[in-house]
Amino acid sequence: MSFADIGETAYVPGRARVFEHGWQSWSPTGAYRLDETPPRPADETIQILCYRPGTPVPDGVFQGEGLLAVEPGDGSVELWSAPGPHEVPSIRAREEGGRLVISADGPVRHHRAEGGLGAALRSWADGLAERRTFPAVPPMWCTWYGYWDKVTEADVVENLELATRHALPADMFLVDDGYEAGIGDWLDPRPGFGSLPRAVDAILATGRRAGVWTAPFLVGHDSRLYHEHPEWLVGGAYAGRMWNQDLAVLDVTHPGAAEHLTGVFRAFAALGITHFKLDYLYAGALPGRRHDDLDPIAAYRRGLELVRRGAGEGATLHGCGAPMLPSIGLVDIMRVSPDIAPTLHPRSGDISQPSQLGARLTGAAREFLHARWWVNDPDCLIVRPEVEARAEWAAHIEAGGGLRGSSDPIAALDAWGLETTRRLLVPTATEPS
C-alpha cells in the first residue's frame, strides 16, 4: 500500500522527540530527537531478518510499525497506532515547514495524552491488550550462549548436575538450537548431539521442566523437508540467509504443512516438553503465494494457533524474532530485544544485531509491555568473566520484571558470576510497571 498523509503536529524546536516502535523482537525501538538518525539496517539481509521487509525508511523520515509517538516538547504526547493486532500499518513522521507531518500505509488510530511518553505508552498498551493475567514464570537455564549450535546431550546433563551443586534455582532447562539435523527437520537428531529424549528425561528426573527451541516457520534449503515437500512452501517468500543456507517459509495454510507442524509439537509434548521457544517467527508473516488466500498477518496468527494446538493448551509459548503486535494474545512470553552477546557493541554497528548495547536499549524501551501483552523476555543473563560490561548487563536484567534465564556454562562462572546468577534467578513480576 502507498503512504497517505493522515495528520500533523506542531513541535518545540530542540525539545521534540519521536518514538519508533520496531516491527519484531530484534527491531530497534526508542525515542529520538529530530536531529538524530534512528538505527537502520546495515544491509538488505538484515532488513529481512531484523526489520520489516518491504518497508525501508527514506532518509530524514521516522517510522514506527504499528505505533509511532511524538513528544512535541510541550508536555503532551501524540500517538498514531494500529487499530489492533490483525492489521499493522507502517507509520511515518517527516518534518515539513516547521511541523511534523504523519503518514501511514493503512488504518490508524490517533491518541493524545498528557503525563509524558512512558505514561502514554503504558495507557496505549493497556487499551490494545486482551485482558489476561500473567502468573509468575520461574527462572530457566538455556544452552545457547554457552554452547551455541554445538551443544550436546552431555552438556545438558553436566549443567543439570552443576545447577544442583551450586543451588542455582533454574526451574526449566531449555535445549536451544543445535539438537536438530536441519532447519525444518526438528524431529531428526543432529549427529553429535546425542539423544533429545534422553536429555529431556534427565531434565525431568531432577523435577525441572523441559524446553526446546525451534524456528517453526523456517525451512532451510539444506533440509530434508525442503527437498521432500516443496508444495508446503510459501511461493516467492525469501526469509534471508542463516546457517550458511537460504531460508524458505512453511505455508501453514497448506493442509499437509499444517498437519506436519501440529504433529511436530505434539511429538515434542509427548516427550514431556512444556516450554517452546519459537524463534525467527518473522518468517511466518512474510508475503508470498499461499495455499489459502490469507494476508501475511492472518497466516502468521494461524501458524501460532497450530503450534498451540500441537503443544497443548497448558504449554508455554515463547516468541522470539516475532512480529510484535500480530502476536498479541498468542504467546505467553515474548523476546523484546535483539540477542545479547559477549560483546558490548554489535559487529556491524547495527543495534538489531547481537550485542549488549542493542539488547539494553530496545529492552528498556519495551519494558512497558511486560504483564500487559505477555511476559517480557529481555534475553539471558550471561556474566562469565569474558563478557564485556557484565555488571551493567546484570543491572539491566535486575531492573526489569521479565523472564530471568541464565545461559553461561555454569563451570565457566567465577565467584561473582555464580553469586549474581543465583541472586537474579527469580520468578517474573506479575504486575506491569
N, C-alpha and C positions, 0 to 999 in steps of 0.2 A: 504494500500500500504506500501511497505517497503521503508526505507530510503536509498538514494544513495548519495554519495559524489558528490558535484557539483562545488566546488571551495575552495580556501583557501586564507588567507591573513596574512602577517606579522604584528607584533604589537610591540609597545614600552612597555617593561615591566614597570609596575607601573602606566601607563598612559592610557591604553586601557579600553574601556567600550563597553558593548553590550546592545543594546536597544531591549527589548522584547515587542512586541505588543500582547495583550491578545485577545482571541477568541471573547468574548462577553462583554457587558457593564460592568459586575461586575468583569471580569478577570483583575488581576493586570497588570499594564503596566508601564514601566520605564526603565531607563538605569542603568547598574550595572557594577562595577569593576570586573575583572576576579577572584579576591579573595573573592567576595561576593556570597552568595547563594540567588537567587531571591525568591520571595514568591511562595510557593507551597501549594496545597490543604491540609487542616488538616485531611480530611478523604475521603473515596470513594464517599459518598453522595455529598460532596462539589465539588468533581471533576465533577460530573454530573451537579450540579446546577450552578456552577460559573466558571468552566474552560472548556477546550474542552474534552468532553468524548471520551474515546478510545485512547487518545494520552498522557498518563502520561509521565513525563520527567525523563530520567535517571539521577542519581546523577552525578554532575560535568558537566552537559550539560545545555546550554542556549537554549531556544525555543521560537520562535515567531509564531503566527498564521496569515499567510498571509503577514507578514512583520518581518524581523529581520535586524537590522542595527548594524554595527561595527564602532566604532571610534578607529582606530588603535593607536592614540596618536600622529600622525604626522600632524594633521590639516585636514586630509581628512576624508571622510565618505564612507563606502561601504554598499549598501543596496541590500538585496535579498527580492523579493516580489512576490505576486501572479500576474498573468497577468491581472486579472480583478475580478469582484465580483462573477462570476459563478463557479470558481474553486479556492479553498483556501487551499494551502498546509501548513503543519507544516514545519518550517524551523529551523534547529539546528546549533549550533556552539559548537565545542569542542576543547580544547587545546591539541595539539599533536606536540611534537618536536619543541617547540618554535614558532609554528604558530597556527592560528585558522582555523580549517577545517570546512567547511559548508556542510551540507547535507539537503535533503528535500525529502518528500514523494509525490511530484507532480511537475508540471512545474513551474519554477520561472523565473523572470527577474532579471538581475543584473544591478545596477546603481552605479556609482561612482560620488561623489560630493565634493565640497570644501565649506568652509564657516561655518562649524560647523553642529552639529546634528539638531538643530532647523530649519535652512535653508533647510537642506536636506529633512527633513520630510515634510515641507510645500511644497517644489517643487514636491516631490513624490505624495502627496495628490492632488495637482493641476492636475497632469498628469493622475490620476486614476479617478477623479471626472467626472460625467456627468455635462455638462455646465448648471447651474441653477442659478437663483437669489434667494436670501433669504430675503424677506421683514422682517421688524422688527416685532417681536412677542411680544404682550403686556404681562405684568406680570399676575400671577394667584395666587389663594389660593387653597390649597389641604387639604383634610380631614385626610390623612394618619397618619402623625407624631403627631397629637394631639389626635385622636380618635381610631386609628388602625382599627381592623375589628369589633369594637363595635359601629361604627358611626350610628347615627340616622338622620332621616329627620329633627328633631328638632335642632340637632347640626348644620346642614347646614343653616337653617333659622336664628338661633341665630348669626352665624358668618357673614351672609349677613348683618344683621342689624348693627353689630359692625363694619364691614368694612366701611359702610356708615357713621356711627357716628364718626369714627376716621380718616376718609378721607384716607383710605388705597386704593391705586389705582390698585386693582386686577380686571382685565378685565374679567377673566374667573374663575369660581368655578368648581373644579374637585372633583367629588364624587369617592373616591378610594374604595379599597376592603372593603367589609362589607355590601353592599346593597343587594348582591345576595344570593340565597338559597344555592348554591354549586358551586364548581369549574367546570364549564361547563354548569351550569344551569343559564345562565346570565339573562334571562328574568323572572325568578322566584324570588320573593322578599324574603329576609331573614325575618323570624318572628322577630319583634322587631325593624326593621329599620324604617318602615313606608312605604311611597309610593315614589318610584323614579320619576314617572311622576309629582307628586306634588312638589317634591324638584326641579326638572328641571323647572317647571313653576315658582316657586318662584325665581330662579336664573334669568330666562329670564325676569321676570317682573321688575327687577332692571336695565335692559339694559345691563346686562353682558352676556357673552357666557357661555354655559354649557359643562362640560366634564365628561367622565365616564371612569372607569378603567375596563379592562378585561385581562385575560390571554388566548387569543383566541385559542391557540393550545394545552392547557392542558385540561384533563378530569380527575377529581378526582374519585377514586374508590367508594366514597360515593355518587356520584352524580346520579341523575335520568338518565342523558344521558348515563353514563357508563353502567347502567343496561338495558336500553331500546334499545341501538344501539351498541352492541359490534362489529358489522360489520363496524362501522365507525372509528375503532381504528387502529393505525399502529401496525401490528403484531410484537411482540417481543421487542417493544420500551418501555423502562423504563425511566421516566423523573425525578425520585427521589422521595423524600418523604417530603411533606409540609402539613400544615393544618391537621396534625395528620392522614394522609392517603397517600397511594401510588398514584402515578400520571401516567396516561396513556397519549397518544398523539393522537390528532384528525387527521385522514387521510384526508387531504384536496383534495387528488386525487380521493376519492370516490364521485360519483355524489351526493349521498344523503347528505353526510357530507358537501360537497361544498355548496349545496343549503341551508343547515341549517346555515352554517357560514355566508354566504351572507345575509340571512334573519335576523339573529341576529343584524347585523349592520344596516340593512335597518330599522328595528324596532326602534333602538336607534335614528337613524337620524330622524324618523318620530316624535319623542318626541321633537325635536329641539336641540338635542345634535350635536355639530360640532367638538369637540375635543375628540380624542380617545387615551387614554394611553393604549398601548398594552404591557403587561408585560410577563415575563417568555418566551420570544419568542424563546429562545434557543431550546425549545422542538420541534419546527417545523422543525429543521434541524437534529434531531436525526435519526440514521439509523434504518431500520426495513422494514417489508413487507408492501408495499402499493398497493392499487388497481391498479394504473398505475405504470409502470416501470420507475420511476423517481429517480435520485440520490437525496440525502437529501437536498442539497442546492437548486436544482431546485424545489423540493417540497416546501421548505420554501418560496422561492420567489413567487411561485404560490399562497401560502396561503395569503401572504400580498397583492397580486393583488386581491384576492377575498374579503378581508377586504375592500380595496379601492372601489371595485365595490358596496358593500353594503353601505358603509359610504357616498359615493358621492365624486366626483372629488374635490369639494370645502372644504372637511373636512380636519382637521389637524390630521395626524397620528404621534403618539409619541411613539417611540420604547423604550423598556427597557428590560434588561436581554437578549439582542438581539445580535446574531452574527453580528459583525461589518461590515466586507467587503461585505457579502452577502446582506446586507440591503441597499447598495448604490443605490440611485435613487428611493427607495420605501417608505421611511419615511421622514417626514418633520423635526422632532425633534428627537434627539437620546440621551438617557442617556449615558454618557461617563465615569461613575464611579460606584463603589458599592454604596449601600444605605448609607446615613448619619444615625447617631444615636445620642441620647443624650450623649453618652459616647465617649471619645477621642479614646480609643483603643478597638479593637474587642474582644469579649469574648474568642474566641478560639486562638487568636494570628494570625489568618489568615486574611490578609487585604482584601480578597474578601468579607468578612462578614461585616455587617453593623457597621460602625464606622466613626468618623470624620477623623481619620488619613488615612484610606483607601480611602475615598472619595476625600480627598485633594490630595493625591499622584497621583492616577490614573487620576483624573480630570485634574490636571495641566499637566500631561504628554500627554494628548489628546487634549489640547486646540487648537493645530494646525489644528484640523478637523473642527472647527467652521466656518460656512459660506462657507465651501468648499464642504463637503458632505451633510450637514444638519445644523440645529441649534443645538448646543450642549445643553444638559441638565446636569448641574453639581449636580443636586438634590436640594431639597428645602432648603430654609433658615429657620432654627429653632434657635431662640435666646431668648426663655423664660429663666428665671433665673436659672433653674436647669440644663440647657445644659452646659456641660463642655466645656471650651475654646471657649465660644460663640463668643467672639470678633475675634478670629482667624478664625473661620468658616465664619463669616460675611466678613472678609477681603478677604478670598478665593473667595467667591461669587462675591464680588465687583471687583476683579482683572480680572475676565473673561468676555467674551462678550456674554455668553449664556443665556438661559432661567432663568428668575427670578420668583421664586414661594415661597410664604410663606406657612408654614404648622404648625404653632402654633395655638392652641386655642387663639383667639385674646384676650379673657378675661384674659388669663394667662400672657400676656406681661406686663412688668413693663415699666416705662417711657423710659429707654434706649432702650428696645426691640421695643417699638412702634415707636420711632424716627428712629431707624436703619431700621426697616421693611419698614416704609414709604419712607425713603431715597433710599433704594435699589430696591424697586419695580418699575423698569423702563423697557422699551422695550429692546429687544436684539440688539446687534450691528449688522449692516448689512454688514460689511466688515470683511474679515478674518484677523487674526493677522499676 
